[in-house]
Amino acid sequence: MDLSFTHPHWIVAGVLLLLGGFWLFRWGRRNDDRDAIAAAATEAAINKLRKNSPGKTRVPPPPAAKIGAAARFRNAMAQFLGIVGLLMIIAGPVLIVFGIFYTAG
């Protein structure tokens, strides 16, 4: 098998996909608020269990914390771009391997 890089543009594109994928995945993980939301929900549930004994009367729950539209959009985009970054991380090495070993005809 001859390792004459017949498609150097594919190799460069694969390396760029790999680097861009790591950058997007890292950005998505850093700006994702799922952990904070889950921790707040868990803390609220534990506090509710501690304060309410079975003999107490039912009190209506407090209104949910209002999250701004900008925070929701940023969280959604962080999740979406994290997935896109993961796909780019997978596609990069595939493109590099095809650039090295693929020969037409």
Rosetta blueprint (number, residue, H / E / L):
1 M L
2 D L
3 L L
4 S L
5 F L
6 T L
7 H L
8 P H
9 H H
10 W H
11 I H
12 V H
13 A H
14 G H
15 V H
16 L H
17 L H
18 L H
19 L H
20 G H
21 G H
22 F H
23 W H
24 L H
25 F H
26 R H
27 W H
28 G H
29 R H
30 R H
31 N L
32 D L
33 D L
34 R H
35 D H
36 A H
37 I H
38 A H
39 A H
40 A H
41 A H
42 T H
43 E H
44 A H
45 A H
46 I H
47 N H
48 K H
49 L H
50 R H
51 K H
52 N L
53 S L
54 P L
55 G L
56 K L
57 T L
58 R L
59 V L
60 P L
61 P L
62 P L
63 P L
64 A L
65 A L
66 K L
67 I L
68 G L
69 A H
70 A H
71 A H
72 R H
73 F H
74 R H
75 N H
76 A H
77 M H
78 A H
79 Q H
80 F H
81 L H
82 G H
83 I H
84 V H
85 G H
86 L H
87 L H
88 M H
89 I H
90 I H
91 A H
92 G H
93 P H
94 V H
95 L H
96 I H
97 V H
98 F H
99 G H
100 I H
101 F H
102 Y L
103 T L
104 A L
105 G L
